[in-house]
Amino acid sequence: MHISRFPRLHFAHLPTPLEPLKNLSKLLGGPQLFIKRDDCTGLATGGNKTRKLEFLLGEALQKNADTIITQGATQSNHVRQTAAICSKLDLRCEILLEHRTGSKDPDYLENGNVLLDRLFGANILSVPAGTDMDAAMEETAAEIRKNGGNPYIIPGGGSSPTGALGYVNCAMELVGQANDRSLRIDHLVTATGSAGTQAGLLAGLEGTRSGIPVLGICVNADKETQEVKVFALAEKTAEFLGIPGSIKRESVVANGDYVGPGYGLSTDGMIEAVQLLAREEGILLDPVYSGKGMAGLIDLVRKGKYRKDENMVFLHTGGSAGLFAYRKTFTA
């Protein structure tokens, strides 16, 4: 696949490292675990949205946008990275933050990613849970157009066929790294929420005929809902790439057992996973996405779902800045 056909900026630190998790592998008794460090993409403490924003901002500038509009939950990693690149490109940034968890903790409302959003100079509008975020962004865009501006709307999580190109590229990057070190990847696991990361990985891995299966650990939806969402975006991404029909429904697999009480709400498994990676590997996960994704991986390994001689890669989607919003969770 030749993704250079699409407009793109280059600000991510790529390729991101692919590292063994030797201590965690030993602690769990196999399989052999590796981590793809997309927390190291470089933009505003890094994270998976940086790859998507390279293509999204490339398209925005091609369309002569002067304002970027996007949305997310209060502690959105996507919003933080979007605000950062807008400051670098001298673009106005309008962000809508949905108070999805209902938390009244001052750390959650003003620390972590929210602190960084403000530091990057974004204009923040906070809205209650359940708000139609797409409609709210359209209202903001209409007001900007009325005043002579040219807005570009980025959907939540950067999850569109354009944004998913970032993870098509990541899939090809990962396969190349594995080939260079003769590493057979038997399983790829990552957190899945707005669907763009998993959909892009599927399109890239299917497009390269890699044979690597992807498991998404859900952070905000049940298995069936998430699989339908990922499949729809993966199909659109494949069509965008010029390889329509390449994604099979059976290749879209999600696990909704680790969401817990809801999006952004803590679970014992997430807390253990964050602590284990910190203390065994010196790696920081986040409490919303990668923490729950790793909690799922650890539990599935403990349940014997994978052979000891298999190789598993966990894609780290970043977000450690969010830990500061969950201070009480880890100091209780």
N, C-alpha and C positions, 0 to 999 in steps of 0.2 A: 504494500500500500504506500502511496506517495502523498503524504499529507502536506507536503510543501505547496500543494495546489491551493491551500486555504490561507487567508491572511493570518499572520501570527507575529506577536512581539516575542522578544527573547529576554527574559529577566529571571527565570528560574535557575537555580543552581543544579544543573543536570550533567551527567546522570546521578541520581541519588544512590547512596551506598546500598549494597546487598550484603548483610552481615549475618554470621551464624549466632544463634542464641545458645551457646554451649552450656552455660550454667542452668538455664531453664530446661533445656533438653535433658540434661542429666537429672535434674530434680524430678521431672515428670516421667523419666524412664523411657524416653523415646516417644514418637519418632524424632528425627533430626529437624530442629526448627531453625528457620532463617527469618530475617526481618528486612523488608524493603523500606528504607528510611525516607519516606516522603514527608516526614517531619523536618527534613533537612533541605527543603526547596528554596530557603533563603529569604523569602518575602515576609517581613513582619513576624518573625519567629517560625515561619515555614508552615507547611500543611498542604493537603492535596488540592486545595482550590487554586493554588498558584499555577499549576499546569493548565487548568481550565481557563484561567484568566488570560493566559498568553494568547489563546485563540479568541476569547470573547472580546478582549480589548483590541486585538488586531482587527476584528470585524467592526467594532465601535469606531475606531479611528478611520477605517476605510469609509464609513458612512458619515464622517465629519461630525461625530457627536462631541458636544462640549460638556455634557452632564451624564453621569452614570447613576442609574437608579437600581437599587436591589433591596432585598429583604431577607430576614432570618429571625430565629429566636433570639432572645436577649443576649445570650452568650455565643452568638454565631461566629464560628471560625471563618466562614465564607465572607461575612460582612467585614471582619477585621482585615482580611487580605485585600478585599476590594477597596476599602478605604485607603489602604497603604499604597496600592498601585495608582490610585487616582491622585494622591498627593505627589507622587513621583512624576506623573504625566501632566500635572497642572490641570486636572479635570475636576469640575464640581462633582461632589458625591452626596447623593441623597439616599439615606438608608432608613428603612422601616423595621423596627424591632418589635416582634410579637412577644408579649409577656406570657409565654406558653406554659410555664411551670407553675405560675402562681406564687413563687417564692417571694417573701418579704425581707429576706436577708440582705442587708446593705452591701455585703461582699458580692452577692449575685447580681444585684441591680447596678452597681457602679464600678466594681473591680474587674479584673481579668480582661476579657475582650472589650467590654464597654469602655474601660479606661483607655485602651489603645485606640478604639474608634474615635474617641474625643481627641486624643493626642494627634491623630492623623488629620484632624480638621473636618471630619464628616459632619454633615447636618443630620441629626438624629430625630426621628419621630417615633415615639413609643405608642403602641396600640395594644388593646386588650386581646386576650386569647380568643380564637375563633373568628378573628377579622378575616375577610376575604382579601388576602394579601395581593393577589394579582390585580383585583379591582382597585385597591388602594394605590398600587404603583401606577396604574393607568391614570388615576386622578392626578397624581403628582406630575406625571408626564404631560398631561393636558395643560396643567397650569404653567409648566415650563415653556411649552410651545406657545401658549398665549402671550408670554412675555418675550418671545423671540428666540428662545433657546432650542437646542437640538438634542433631546434626551435619547439615551439608549438604555433599554430595560434588560437587566440580567435576572433571570428567574432564581428562586431560592436555591442555594447550593451551586449555582452556575450550571444547573442540570438541564441542558438542552443539547441537541446534536452538535452544535458548535462547541460548547463546553466539554462534551464527552470526548472530543478529539484529543484533549489532553491525556486521557487515559487509554485511548488507542495508541498514542505515542508511548505511554508508560509500558503498555503490554509488549510492544516491540523492543523497548529498552531492556525490560526484564528478561525476555527470551534471549536477547543478545548477551546479557551478562551471564545467564545460566549456560549458554553454549560455550562462552569463552572459558569457563572454569569446569566444563564437563559435569555440571550439576543437573541432574534429572529432577524436575519439579513435579511432584505427584499431586500436590494440592496447593491452591492459593486461597487464602482466607482474608477477608477484610470486613470492616463495618459497612453497613449499607443504610442510607437514610433517604436523601433526595434522589438517589438512583444513578446519578451521572457517573460516579466512579465505577460501580459495578458494570453498568451498561457499556461504558467505554472499554473497560478491560475485556468484556465478552466480545465486543466487536473486533478488538485488536487481536485477541487470542484465537478467535475463530477465523479471522481474516488471514492470519499467518499459519493456520492449520497446526497450531502448537500442540493440541491435545491436552492442554492444561485446564482442569476444571476449576471453576471459581465458586466459592461459597461465601455468600453475604450474611453476616450476622446482623439482624435487624436492630435498630435503635429506637424506632418509633412506630412500627406496624407489625401486624401478624404476617406469617409466612405467605399466605395466599395473596394478600393485598400487595405485599412488597414484590413478589415475583411478577405479578401482573404489571406493576409499575415499571420494574426494571426491563421486562421483556418489551414493553411498548417503546421505551426510549432506546433500547438496544437495536430494535428494528429500524427506528427512524435514523439512528446513527449509521447503521449499515447502509441504508438507502442513500444517505448523505454522502457516504464514502464511495458509492457506486458499486456496492456489493449487496444488492437487495436479496432477501431470502436466505442470507447466510447464517442467520441466528435461529437455532431450533429452540422451541419452547422448553424442551427437556434439559437444555443446557443452562437454564436460568434457575438457580437453586438458592433459596434463602432459608434461614432458621430464625424463627421468632420467639425462641424460648428464653431469651436473655434480655428482653426489653424491660422486664420488671414492672413497676407501677406506672411507667410512662416515660415519654421523652424527657431527657435531662434529669430524671429522678434516679437517685442512687440505688444500687443493689449491693448486696454483700459480695457477689462475684466480681463486680467492677472494682470495688475497693481492694479486694485481694489481688486482682490482676495488676492494678496500678502499683500497689506496694511490692509485689513480686518482681515486676520489671525494673522498678527503681532499685531494689535491694540486691537483686541477682545479676542485673545486666547494666545498671546505671543509665537506664533509658526511661524517659518520662512519657507516659501515656496521658490521655485526657479523660475526664469523667463522663463524657457524653457519647463519644464515638469509639475511639480506639480502646478505651477501657472496657467497654461492653463487648467489643469485638474480640479482644484478647480473653475476656472472661469466658466467652463461648468456646474459643479454641481450647483453652485449658480444660474446661469441663468435658468437652468431647474427647480429648486425649485421655483424660482420667477414666472415661467410660469405655475405653478400648475401641473407639471408632476407627482408629488408624493403626496400621502396622508399625512396629518399631523400626523396620528397615526403610520406611518411606521418608521422603523429604517434603516438608511443609514450609511454605513462605507466608508470613503474615505481612500484609501491606499496612504500614503505619500511616494513618491519614493526618497525623499532627494534632494540634490543639492544646498543647500543654499550658498555654496562657490561661486556659479555662480553669486550671487547678486553683488559681488564686480566688476564683469565685466560689469555690467549694472548700474553703479553708476549714470550716467547722466539721465537714464530713471526714476529713483526714486527721483532725486533732481531737476529736471527741474521745 
